[in-house]
Amino acid sequence: MIEYVSRKKSHRQTIHERKLPSTPMQRMNSSTTGSFNEVDDEHSPLVSGQSSPRTRLVWQMSQSNAYLIPDANDGNPARPRSSNRTLGTFAGVFCPVALSMFSTLLFLRAGFVVGQAGILEIMLQLVLAYFILMMTVLSICAISTNGAVEGGGAYYMISRALGPEFGGSIGFLFFVANILACGLYVTGFVEAVLDSFGPKGSMISDGGAYLPLDDKEWYKYLYSSVVLFFCLAICMIGGSMFAKTLIVIFMITVVCTLSVYISIFAKSERKLIQNPRIDMLDKRNESCANHTFYTGLSGTTFKDNFYEQYGRDYITHDKMDFATVFSILFSSVTGILNGANMSGELKDPSKAIPKGTLSAVTFTFGTYFILMVLVGASCDRCLLLNDYLFLQSINLWKPFILIGIFAATLSAALGNLIGASRILQALANDELFWFVLRPATKVTRGGNPYIAVLISWFLVQIVLLVGSLNAIAPAASVFFLLSYAAVNLACLALELASAPNFRPTFNIFTWHTCVLGMIGSMVMCFLVSPMYSSIAIIAMLLLVILLHFKSVPSEWGSISQALIFHQVRKYLLMLDPRKAHIKYWRPQILLMVAHPRQACHVKIGSLDKFDYDPVQTEYPQWMSLIDKLKVKAFAELTLANTVSEGLAHLIRLSGLGGMKPNTVCLGFYDDSKPVDSLVKCMRRKRRFFSSEEINSSNDVDMMFDNLPIRSERSHKHQSPSDYVKMIYDSLKLQKNVCICRHFNQLDKSIILKSTTEYYIDVWPLNLFRPYTASIFDDTCLFMLQLACILDMVPGWKSKTYLRVMLCTNNEGVAGKNVETKLDKVLKTFRIPSKNPADFLRPWRIIQRLIRR
């Protein structure tokens, strides 16, 4: 049977057959390693074609800690972890995250933000920024410790938690964010080079040679391309070489940072700092127009720089305020996911990602806090506001700052380039965007996705055409912040859904931290750039819709199913059948079906005669048929000694709470020739905002190859007395009964496409009491209600009209009285109908129809 309900059908995920471990110990091992052992016993009920969906579901739940990613090369749904996982916590997570969070702020913008916002406000901004980052890091740690993590980093974690629609769209945005960030850091690197070695550069003496630069900035694009090619060469070698490079760069950055601390403590005398770009200075007062000072650690300087004094940027001449300074600060520390991007190369991602990310965030916060306090206490505000490279002038050795700038920006560019390639590879392996990304699945023998690296390099090369760090920064920050919001949303959804499989080993988080991180990310998203935020969110929603209508099959599981279950359970408990009212009654139909080409099926037999559940072996076939026909229904099967006994089981047990069926629908029992009505059937085709029915040939023979259609001479499955008993039992169980006949002759497409009028004829007649029944009888009202529901369907409402056929023995005055009474009833119940006077019918017509 199939139970029809008035509920929107949700997308069903396909359960694929796979070889399963044959012993509990093998299953436990494969759950730990994320790979499968070979199964020797192919006749095991777990791997045979006779295994039920519930058996496979139970096994999949036991394996749910081992996330699997399909291999696009061989189609095997379970790919063992690559032997190229060689990176530990320090090299694979701590260094990429720390260097990406240093990026352009550490040596280029630290003094500028202190000079604009003052020590007090910049400390508050720093705490606010790292509060948002820490909330997101807690969510990252929780998701990354909830089972094995494959390549793709944040995209992998989000997609496996939120499902393919949200995972694919957010993964694409995160890929774009890494591309933009790579272009941002390469541009920052080149700007630092030109500020040092270009015209009026800080490292160029009077009359010395310098790097050429034209007005159209083609030289700048050339330098950026050379730097990006250097990053490409390192990434093409692979993740190990990238990690080794990062260790060296990190140590260099630490040494250069320590040189700043030592220089501030070592140089205590007041010193005049000459700025070679004197013509660009902020001339708010006479002293800033002529000179700037380094004072050494001084209480007076600390007091002067303690409060804000917003002015204009001496390069862009834009007015600074709290929001713009915060965006500069925050856009420079959006690198907390760079360690997760390396998940495919990490030996133990579940341990490395939490430890490395938390350590890097703590380390960078301490570094920035100390640096900003020291800078604010030793440098005049005019110096901070008017010289991005002032640290060169106060350092014991100028090249230390230049080397630090190169190391921080170059490492950040490397991290984002390789992160983008890994995300692109993961998107391609998941085949969410059809064949478009298929080339990105190609890898070297060492597992390096060289095609994905080349695609990412090419896109960054296009971003470099923008040519300005300030123009790229807002867009990159917005895309990163959306990714952070998505990570918090994924963790929040898992926590609120109370998913049994969500058991992270990292438990220092609650739903409160997820909410704070998500809200903070979204607020900052619009604070940085409302325009880019709107564009990114619209793009994400369009991708969600596209992937939803693509109906991507996956074995990941979707958090939407867990949330739906959670909400449905809650509302089913609230749906008290004792509070039901006739005003809100609607039919919940139990349609008895043998299989798509016969009627009245309950599988006959006893469970004692089977080694397995024979009913569940047919369940996937029925679900496939429901998906093919796109009807709103649940499939329910049962095993009983007789059909009438099985019907009683289904009537009593189908549905939950207030959603139990109230109407039983049976086919008509006659001697007509069985017709295969599904050879050419009507199927609903989904549109964006509606649906339409189209003719479609369904592979019913492939779905039900073991259930051939009954021949005309073959014996029926039930006798007439059994059929009558089914009707009697249904009425005894207080259910409405509908008996359907000749529905295979109804072509709904003709009605929907026709320009002529069609009618829905309703005969308010109680066959159990034909001569004494009133038009107020429950049976008559039930038929009128069904007719009204049918007339409310959009396609039928515009093409059909209700006609109420009134039966009477007297066509005279008595008939007129009945007609008036019926008209009053129709108006009372607001049932639109043609004039009843035209449809009075004598009882002899009914008697003639019954004899047929």
Secondary structure, DSSP 8 states (H G I E B T S, - for coil): -EEE-SS--------------SSHHHHHHHHHHS-----S-TTSTTTSTT--HHHHHHHHHHTTTS-----TTT--S-----TT--B-HIIIIIHHHHHHHHTTIIIIIHHHHHHHHHHHHHHHHHHHHHHHHHHHHHHHHHHHTSS---TTTHHHHHHHHH-HHHHHHHHHHHHHHHHHHHHHHHHHHHHHHHHHHSTT-TT--TT-------TT-HHHHHHHHHHHHHHHHHHHH-HHHHHHHHHHHHHHHHHHHHHHHHHHHH--S-EEE--TTGGGS--SSHHHHH-EEE--S-HHHHHHTSS----B-TTT--B--HHHHHHHHHHTS--TTTTGGGGGGBS-HHHHHHHHHHHHHHHHHHHHHHHHHHHHHHB-HHHHHH-TTHHHHHSSSTHHHHHHHHHHHHHHHHHHHHHHHHHHHHHHHHTTTTTTTGGGG---TT---HHHHHHHHHHHHHHGGG--HHHHHHHHHHHHHHHHHHHHHHHHHHHHTT-TT---S-----HHHHHHHHHHHHHHHHHH-HHHHHHHHHHHHHHHHHHHHHT---SS--HHHHHHHHHHHHHHHH--GGG--GGG----EEE-BSSTTSB---EES-GGG-SS-TTTTTHHHHHHHHHHHT-SEEE---EESSHHHHHHHHHHHSS-GGG---EEEEE--S------TTSSEEEEEE-SS-EEEEEE---HHHHTTTS----SSS--SS-HHHHHHHHHHHHHTT-EEEEE-SGGG--HHHHHH-SS-EEEEE----TTSTTT--TTSHHHHHHHHHHHHHHTSHHHHTTEEEEE-EEES--SHHHHHHHHHHHHHHHHTT---S-GGGGEEEHHHHHHHHH-
